[in-house]
Amino acid sequence: MATTPAFGDEPARREAVAARDRAADGAFVYAVTTTGVYCRPSCPARRAQPEHLRFFADPAAAARAGFRPCRRCRPDEPALSRHVAAIEAACRLIEAAETPPDLGAIAARAGLSRFHFHRVFKAATGLTPKAYAAGWRAKRVRAALAAGASVTEAIYEAGFGTSSRFYAEAATRLGMPPRAWRDGGAGAHLRFALSATSLGAILVAASERGIAAIDLGDDAETLLARLRARFPAAALIGGDPDFARLVAQVIALVEHPETAADLPLDIRGTAFQERVWRALQAIPPGTTLSYAALAERIGAKGAARAVARACAANPLAIAIPCHRVVRRDGAVSGYAWGVGRKRALLAREATENKA
């Protein structure tokens, strides 16, 4: 027989409102017909008469019915500040577990309903608990392979129940077969080229899937050393005439970042990083967004810090335009290739837009 979820019927909701039960936050909201305001179940405002209450599944439904959010409990915003410690504890629990823990068990330990925990966790981290666990398992695999473990050992130690589940994700998460990753890129072939731009030296490297790295710096030797450190056993191939034409397109993009370039990209990152990077590619030249606005655009309101970390991890300068993300006050900061280069790119785009 089907079971009724917690707070799924009106009597349970009335009881939760009367008790100001924080565990019910996120499961529903209630509105007061005499004030036109809707609230969280835990709202500390004076209790309304039972006959004046209406219940809605979420803030959007209450808003459509003509009610406005309470200024005291702010039911239209994720209650992150109250739950930061609980979410951090949940992250540590996921990271320490040998296999992905049950969502209901984690939510119960956090003192939240399953639905509300899922919502708050995603708002805080930018990922669902399941995606967070998957990303952490992939990180464990990479660490184990780098330490010399066999592929089988790495897979099972990371919590993958079967090798087939891991291999289904390996190409995306590692960019190459697991054995090649373990051996520092052994068997992998990366074409690369070094050149000069008005912003300094540039290195472009590509796998068979597309451009895997666009690196900017002060000297070519440092850029090449960084590529070799990333894949010490990969075969690095230079002097390819066909690849030189692709590099020329990248350089043109550096000099004219306001232009669109249809470049084949080999994008590898966590699920959250890839969401951020795709959103970055949708920001028009000459336009900037704050980290908070970008977080909201990808449906991760409140995850500005996670977005900033994803921008910092971007391996494809210019092609994934993280230079178009600035602080909330418009200040330019936080660019992996130097704030000076970020200002120069934004200035070029602004100039071209005025022309």
N, C-alpha and C positions, 0 to 999 in steps of 0.2 A: 504494500500500500504506500502511495506517495506520502512523503512527509511535508508538512508546512514549514518553509524556511523561517528562521528567527525574524521576528518583527514583520512577518508577511501578512498578518491579519490585523484588523482594526483594534481589537481588544489588547493585543500585545503592544501595539504602537501607543495606545492611550496609557498603558501602564509604564512604558518607557519614558514618555513625556512627563508623567507625574513624578517619576523617580529621577528625572534628568540623567538618564542612563547614557554615559558616553559611549558604551559599546554599540549603541544604536545609531550613532553619528555615521552618516554615509549610507545607511540602509534605507532611510526615507527622510523627508522633511515634513514639518507641519505648518499650516498657515492659520492665522487668527482672522476671522471674517470681520471683526469689529475694528481692527487696525489696518488691515490690508498688507500685513507683513508675514513673511514665512521665516522659520527658524530651524536650527538643528534641534534634535531631541534633548540635548544637554544644555540648551540655552538657559542662562541664569535669570532671564527676565521674569517678571511676575507672571505666575500661571494664569492662563485664561480659563474662562468657564468651559467645561467640556462641550457644551452645545455649540460653541463658537469655533471649534477646531475642524480643520480639514487636513487630509493627509495626501501626500504626493510621493511618487517613487524617487524623484530627484528634483534639484533646483530648477531645471529647465521646464519641467511640467508645472511647477508652481508659478514660474514666471509667465508661462503661456496662459495660465488662468487669471492673470492680472495682479498677482501679488509681487511685492518688492522684497529684497533681502533685508534681514535684520542687520542693523549697523553694529549691534553688540556681538553677536556670535558669528556673523559673516558666513552664512551657510553656502554662499556661492563660491567660496574659496576653499581649497584643500586645507584641512587642519594640520598643516605640517609642523608648526611650531610646537604643538602639544605632543606630537608623535615622533619627533626626531630620534629620541633615545630608543623608542621601541623599534623603529625601522633600522637603526644602526645595529641593534641587537639581533634583529632578524637577518640582516646581511651577514653578520658574524656566524650565525647559526647555519645559514646556507653554505658559507665557505668552509665550515668545519665538518659538515655532514659528508659521510662517505658516498651516499646517494642522495638525490634531491629529496628533501623532507616534504611531508604533506602540507599543502597550503592551509588546510583547516587547523592543523596542529600549530603552525607558526602564528596564525592569526589569533588563536586562543592564548598563546603565550604573550602576545602583544596586547591582550585585553580588548580586541576589536572583533567585529563580525568579519566573516570571510570576505564579503563584498567590500566593506569599508577598508579592510586591510589591503586588498588588491588595489583599490583606488588610491589610497595614500602612498603605498609603496611605489606605484608607478609615477605619481606626482613628485616624489622625493628623489627617485633614482633615474627616471626616464625609461625604465624597463618594467615589464611585468616580473613577478617573482620567478616564473618559469624561465623567461629569457635571461634573467640575472644568473640563475643557476646554470643554464647552458653556457653562458659566457665564462663563468668561473671554471666549469669543467674543461672548456677549451684551453683556458689559461693554464690549468694543471697539466694538461697534455703537453703543451708547449714547453713548460718548465721541465717535465720529466724527460721529454725527448732531448732537450738541450743538455740534460745531465747524463745522457748516455743510456737511458732505459730502453728496453726493447719496445717496439710499437705495441705489442700485446700488453706488456706490463703497464705502459703509460695509459692505455685505454681503460683498463679495468681499475687501476688505482685512481683515476679521475672520476670514477663513478658511472661510466657508461655500462649499462647492463649487457649490451651486446656490441660486438665490433661493427656490425652493420649500421647501427645508429650513428656511430662515430664517423665511419667512412662516408656516410651520406652528407656530412657537414665538412669533411676534411678539406675539400678543394676550396671552399669559401673561407674557412677559418685559417688555413695554413697557406693557401695559394700554391701548394705543390703536394706531392705524396708525402705522408707522414715520415717515411724512412728518409726521404731527401731533407726534410726539415731537421730531423734528428742529426743528420750528418752535415749540418751547416749549409744546406743547399746543394749537396752532392747530387749530380745528375741534372740539376737545373741549369738552364742557359739564360743569361740575362744580357741583352744588348745594352750598351751604354755609350754615352758621348759626353764630353766636357766642352764647354765653350764659355764665352764672355758676353755679358750684357751690360747695360748701363747701370744695373743694380749689383754688379759684381759677377763672380763666377757662377756657373750653373751646371748641374749634372742632371741628365735625363737617363733613366734606365727603364727597360721594358721586358716583360716576360712574353710568352706566346699569347697571353690574354690581352695585353695592352700595356700602357705606361704604368709602371708600379712605383716610380719615385721621380719627383721633381724637387731638387734640392738647391738652395741658394746659399752662398757664403762668400767669404773674402778671398779664398784661394782654392784652386782646383784640387790640390793634394789632400786637403782636409775633407773635401766632399767625396773623393774616391776612397779615402780611408774609412769614412762612415759607411759607404756601400759595402766594402769588404768586411767590415765588422759585422754587418747585418747578415751577410751570407758568405762566410769565410771559405766554404768549399764549392760554391757555385762557379760555373764557367762564365767569366765576364768577357763579352765579345765586343770589341771596338772596331771602328773603321768600316762600318757597314754603310755603303752608299744609300741604300733604301731607307735605313734608319735615319740617316742624316737629314733627309727631307722632313721626317716627322719632328726631329729636333728643331729644325728651322721654324716649324709651326709653333712650337712651344716658345721659342725665343720671341717670335712675333707677338705672342700673347703677353709676354713680359713687357715688351715695349709699348704695346697697345692693349692694356687689360680691358678696355671698353668693348673690344671686338668679341664676337662669339667664335668659338673654335670647337669643331666636332672631332674631338680627340678620343681614340680608343683608350679607355682607362681600366686598369686592373686594380679595383678597389677592394681592399681587404681590411676588415675591422670587426669589432663587435657589432651586434645587431643595433645597439644604440648609436655607436659611432657612425655607422652607415646611414642611419636615419638623419643624423645631423648633417653629414656630408652631402646627402641628396638635397636637403633643404638649402644648404649653402649654394649649391649650383643653381637654385631657382631665384636667388637674389639678383635683381637686374644690376648691370654696371652703373656706377654713379649713385647707388643706393646703399644705405647702411642700416643695420638692425642692431639692437642691443642683444646681449646674451639672453636676457629675460624674454624679449620679444621672440627670439628664435626658439627658445624653449616652448613658449606658448604655441608657436606655429606648428611644432611637431607633436603637439598634444601632451607636452610634459611640463605644464605650468608649475613653476616653483623649482625647476631643475636647472637654473642658470649656471650653477657651478659645474654640473655634469656636462652641460653644453660647452662651457669654456674648456674643460679638459679634452673633450672630443675635438674641438678646434685645434688645440695644442698638439694633438696626436695626428693631425692631418699630414699624410706623406706626400701630397701632391700640391705644392705651392702653385698659386695662380689658377690652375685647372679646377681645383676645388677652392673657391674664393673666400677663405676664412678671413682675409684682410677686410672684408666688408662687414665684419661684426665688431662693434665698439661697446664701450661701457654705457650704462644707462644715461649718464650725463653727456654723452657724445665724445668723451675723451678717447684718444687712440692709445691702446695698450695691448699687451699680451699677444705678440706675434712671434712664432717660432723662428722666423728668419730675420728678426730685428724690427723694432718699432720704426726705425728710419725708413726701411723698405716699405712697410705698411703705409706710412704717410705718403710716400712717393707714389705708390700705386693708387691710393685714393685721390691724390691730387691730379694724377693723369686722367682718371675717369671723370672727375668733376670738370676738368678743362674741356675734355671732348664733349661732354654733355652740353656745355655752354656754347660750343662752336656751332 
